[in-house]
């Protein structure tokens, strides 16, 4: 009998695993951990303890994309399988494609959501969730080409008085983890080139690092000041706030700065 594939969001760290996820992980035949699309904060080796001391396999980009998850499908012939993903279960298109392929092959699939960086960033910042606009990712220039899509996203969101959550480039296998300092510098460089008044040193933003970890830092401040703050180890996230804040948001940011920006 073919097994069932569970795609489980581990949350921003293993401390955020849901009770449902724990029950599934302790009962499936095989467990795989996605080591490609995200970072599992804290002591990742705790996963072995969580699943009862059993072994689990970490999957690379090659396993998940180049080989189309064949290790998972082979294991499904033996019984139920859980793929554990840092963050939320289907945030990465890699996992969406895996779910689609599993159904095409006739396997049952269940998605178990986890706490994502998107919801958690807005939550911990104290900003109003209904004012969150389109999310974008800042990437480093590649071969001299500067990608500016995220600048346009900030521009569009700002015109509607919405916040912009910026995910910063992350490639676990290549060891690429963009910092808040680099992200702000890229934004300044694009503004200098385009001159559209979207980004300025006094534009208010929220820098977040290692969300969910004991070393978490959340600092609301002007971009010109955030660029000089040491946010420590990655991963980092940046929120460009809406041009006009609600008075509750202003008060919340003061509290967040006092509590988490140390």
C-alpha positions in Angstrom: 0.0 0.0 0.0 1.4 3.4 -1.0 2.2 5.8 1.8 0.9 9.3 2.4 3.0 12.4 2.1 2.9 15.0 4.8 4.4 18.4 4.0 5.0 19.9 7.4 5.9 23.5 8.2 8.3 23.5 11.2 7.7 27.1 12.0 10.5 29.7 12.4 12.2 27.2 14.8 11.4 23.7 16.2 9.9 25.4 19.2 7.0 26.5 16.9 6.1 23.0 15.7 2.4 22.4 16.1 0.9 19.6 18.2 -0.5 18.1 15.0 2.9 18.2 13.4 4.5 16.4 16.4 1.9 13.6 16.3 2.5 13.0 12.6 6.3 13.1 12.9 6.2 10.4 15.6 4.1 8.1 13.5 5.4 8.2 9.9 7.7 5.7 8.5 10.3 8.1 7.2 11.2 11.8 7.9 13.0 14.2 5.6 14.2 17.7 6.4 14.4 20.3 3.7 17.9 21.8 4.0 17.6 23.9 0.9 14.8 26.5 1.0 15.2 27.8 4.5 17.0 27.8 7.8 15.8 26.0 10.9 16.9 28.2 13.8 18.2 26.8 17.1 19.5 23.3 17.5 18.3 21.4 14.4 19.6 18.1 15.9 16.6 18.3 18.2 14.5 16.9 15.4 15.9 13.5 16.0 14.8 13.7 19.6 11.4 14.9 18.6 10.8 11.9 16.3 11.8 9.4 19.0 15.5 9.1 18.3 15.1 7.9 14.8 17.2 9.0 11.9 16.1 11.5 9.3 17.6 12.6 6.0 18.4 16.2 5.1 17.5 16.9 1.4 19.5 19.3 -0.8 18.5 21.4 -3.7 19.6 18.6 -6.0 17.4 16.1 -4.1 14.4 18.3 -4.2 14.7 19.9 -7.6 17.2 18.3 -9.9 16.1 14.8 -8.9 12.4 15.9 -8.4 12.2 14.4 -4.9 12.8 10.8 -6.0 14.1 9.9 -2.6 10.8 10.9 -1.1 8.8 8.9 -3.7 10.9 5.9 -3.1 10.3 6.1 0.6 6.5 6.5 0.0 6.5 2.9 -1.4 7.4 1.8 2.2 4.8 3.9 4.1 3.9 7.4 5.2 6.6 10.1 4.8 6.9 13.5 6.3 8.9 16.4 4.7 9.7 19.0 7.3 10.2 22.5 5.9 11.5 25.5 7.9 8.7 28.1 8.2 5.4 27.4 6.5 4.7 24.3 4.5 4.0 25.7 1.0 5.7 29.1 1.0 8.4 27.6 -1.3 7.3 26.7 -4.8 9.6 23.7 -4.5 7.1 22.2 -2.0 4.1 23.1 -4.2 5.7 21.3 -7.1 6.3 18.3 -4.9 2.7 18.2 -3.8 1.5 18.4 -7.4 3.8 15.6 -8.5 2.7 13.4 -5.5 -0.9 13.7 -6.5 -0.1 13.0 -10.1 1.5 9.7 -8.9 -1.5 8.8 -6.9 -0.3 9.5 -3.4 -2.4 11.1 -0.7 -1.0 14.4 0.5 -1.7 16.5 3.6 -0.3 19.9 4.3 0.4 20.9 7.9 0.9 24.7 8.1 3.6 26.3 10.3 4.4 29.8 11.5 5.9 31.6 8.5 8.3 34.5 8.5 5.6 36.6 6.8 3.0 36.3 9.5 5.5 36.3 12.4 7.3 39.4 11.2 4.2 41.5 11.1 3.0 40.0 14.4 6.2 40.8 16.3 6.6 44.3 14.8 3.3 45.5 16.2 2.2 46.7 12.8 -1.4 46.2 11.6 -1.7 43.1 9.5 -4.4 44.4 7.3 -2.0 47.1 6.1 0.5 44.6 4.7 0.9 45.0 1.0 2.6 42.8 -1.6 5.7 40.9 -0.3 8.9 40.9 -2.2 12.5 39.6 -2.0 15.7 41.7 -2.3 18.5 39.9 -4.2 22.1 40.8 -4.7 23.1 42.0 -8.2 24.2 39.1 -10.4 26.8 39.5 -13.1 26.4 43.2 -13.0 22.6 43.1 -13.3 20.6 44.9 -10.6 17.1 43.6 -10.1 14.8 46.5 -9.1 11.4 44.8 -8.8 11.3 45.1 -5.0 11.8 48.9 -5.4 8.6 49.0 -7.5 6.8 46.9 -5.0 7.7 49.4 -2.2 6.6 52.3 -4.5 3.2 50.6 -5.2 2.6 49.7 -1.6 3.5 53.1 -0.4 1.1 54.8 -2.8 -1.6 52.8 -1.0 -0.2 53.5 2.5 0.7 49.8 3.0 3.7 48.1 4.6 6.2 46.2 2.5 7.7 43.0 3.9 11.1 42.4 2.3 12.6 38.9 2.4 16.3 39.0 2.0 18.2 36.7 -0.3 19.1 33.4 1.3 20.9 30.4 -0.3 21.8 27.8 2.4 23.9 25.7 0.2 26.0 28.6 -1.2 26.2 30.2 2.3 24.5 33.4 1.0 22.6 35.3 3.7 21.8 38.9 2.9 22.1 41.2 5.9 19.8 44.2 6.7 22.8 46.5 6.1 23.3 45.1 2.6 19.6 45.3 1.8 19.4 49.0 2.8 22.5 49.8 0.8 21.0 48.2 -2.2 17.8 50.3 -1.7 19.9 53.5 -1.4 21.8 52.6 -4.5 18.7 52.1 -6.6 17.1 55.3 -5.2 20.2 57.2 -6.1 19.9 55.8 -9.7 16.2 56.3 -10.1 15.5 59.3 -7.9 11.8 58.7 -7.5 11.7 59.5 -3.8 10.6 56.1 -2.7 13.6 55.4 -0.3 15.4 58.0 1.9 17.6 57.8 5.0 14.7 59.0 7.2 12.2 56.4 5.9 10.9 54.4 8.8 11.5 50.6 8.7 11.7 47.6 11.0 14.8 45.4 10.9 14.3 41.9 12.2 16.9 39.2 12.8 16.7 35.5 13.9 13.0 35.8 14.5 11.9 33.1 17.0 15.4 32.6 18.4 16.7 33.6 21.8 19.0 36.1 19.9 16.0 37.7 18.1 16.3 41.4 17.5 13.5 43.7 16.3 14.5 47.3 15.7 12.1 50.0 14.3 14.0 53.1 13.2 14.9 55.2 10.2 16.8 53.4 7.4 19.8 55.7 7.9 20.1 54.5 11.5 19.2 50.8 10.9 22.1 50.5 8.4 24.5 51.0 11.3 23.0 48.5 13.7 24.7 45.1 14.1 21.8 42.7 13.8 24.0 39.6 14.4 23.5 36.3 12.7 21.1 35.6 9.8 18.5 35.2 8.7 17.4 38.9 8.5 14.1 40.5 7.3 13.2 44.1 6.6 9.8 45.8 6.7 9.4 49.2 5.0 6.5 50.8 6.9 3.6 52.6 5.3 4.2 56.4 4.9 1.4 57.2 7.4 1.2 55.1 10.6 -1.9 54.7 12.7 -1.3 56.1 16.2 -1.6 52.5 17.7 1.2 51.4 15.3 3.4 54.3 16.5 2.9 53.4 20.1 3.5 49.7 19.4 6.7 50.4 17.6 8.0 52.3 20.6 7.3 49.3 22.9 8.8 46.8 20.4 12.0 49.0 20.2 12.2 49.1 24.0 11.7 45.3 24.4 13.5 43.8 21.4 16.1 46.2 20.1 18.9 45.6 22.5 
